[in-house]
């Protein structure tokens, strides 16, 4: 098992020193699921929500969250992201919105946390916009699907 990189020899929390690492192209994709009532999904699909376009607002929230990840997660490095892409898939069979976010950069550290933060905040935004009609929505699972680049190489979640 790999060691925890955010702990020093005495077990204290620390920000990882990436000063000696090479700049490489890196990307990460994460997903989240929001389960809801069929009528809530239909409202989102129709775009008729009185608060506005739920998915457009959630997309912007996810992008903004990825950009602000280091402000939210204490030991994350501030990153200059090349891109953040947030997409949605509406599934009528399961009454779910599946959220996917891919973040990329050329840098010294990965973007897994940015992708995970993007889908988390997009999911919370969907909840916030729809809670008046469906307080029983469930968020999760949230997970890393794939990451490319860096010392640890390629990771892909097993199906």
URWO-V392936 format. One record per pair of residues at least 12 apart in sequence whose ideal C-beta (glycine too) atoms are under 7 Angstrom apart, sorted by the first residue. I is the first residue (numbers start at 1). J is the second residue. If there is no record, write none. Layout:
i->(I I)
j->(J J)
This chain:
i->(6 13 15 18 18 18 21 23 23 23 24 24 25 25 26 26 26 26 26 26 26 26 27 27 27 27 27 27 28 28 28 28 28 28 28 28 29 29 29 29 29 29 30 30 30 30 30 30 30 30 30 31 31 31 31 31 31 32 32 32 32 32 32 32 33 33 33 33 34 34 34 34 34 34 34 35 35 35 35 36 36 36 36 37 37 38 40 40 40 40 41 41 41 43 44 44 44 45 49 51 54 54 54 55 57 57 58 58 58 59 59 61 61 61 62 62 62 62 62 62 63 63 63 65 65 65 66 66 66 66 66 66 66 66 67 69 69 69 72 73 76 77 79 79 79 79 80 80 81 81 81 81 82 82 82 83 84 84 84 85 85 86 86 86 86 87 97 99 99 99 101 101 101 101 102 103 103 110 110 112 112 116 116 119 120 123 127 143 144 145)
j->(75 75 75 77 108 109 108 106 107 108 149 150 106 149 104 105 107 110 111 148 149 150 102 103 104 111 148 149 103 110 111 112 115 144 146 147 100 101 102 115 145 146 101 115 116 118 119 142 143 144 145 98 99 100 119 143 145 99 119 120 122 123 139 142 96 98 140 141 96 97 123 126 127 137 139 95 96 137 138 95 130 134 137 95 134 95 130 133 134 137 90 92 95 133 90 97 130 90 129 129 126 129 130 88 125 129 122 125 126 86 122 121 122 125 86 101 118 119 121 122 84 86 118 117 118 121 81 84 101 103 114 115 117 118 81 113 114 117 117 113 113 109 105 107 111 114 105 107 103 105 111 114 104 105 106 104 101 103 118 101 102 99 101 118 122 100 126 119 122 123 115 118 119 122 115 115 118 147 150 144 147 142 144 142 142 139 139 157 157 157)
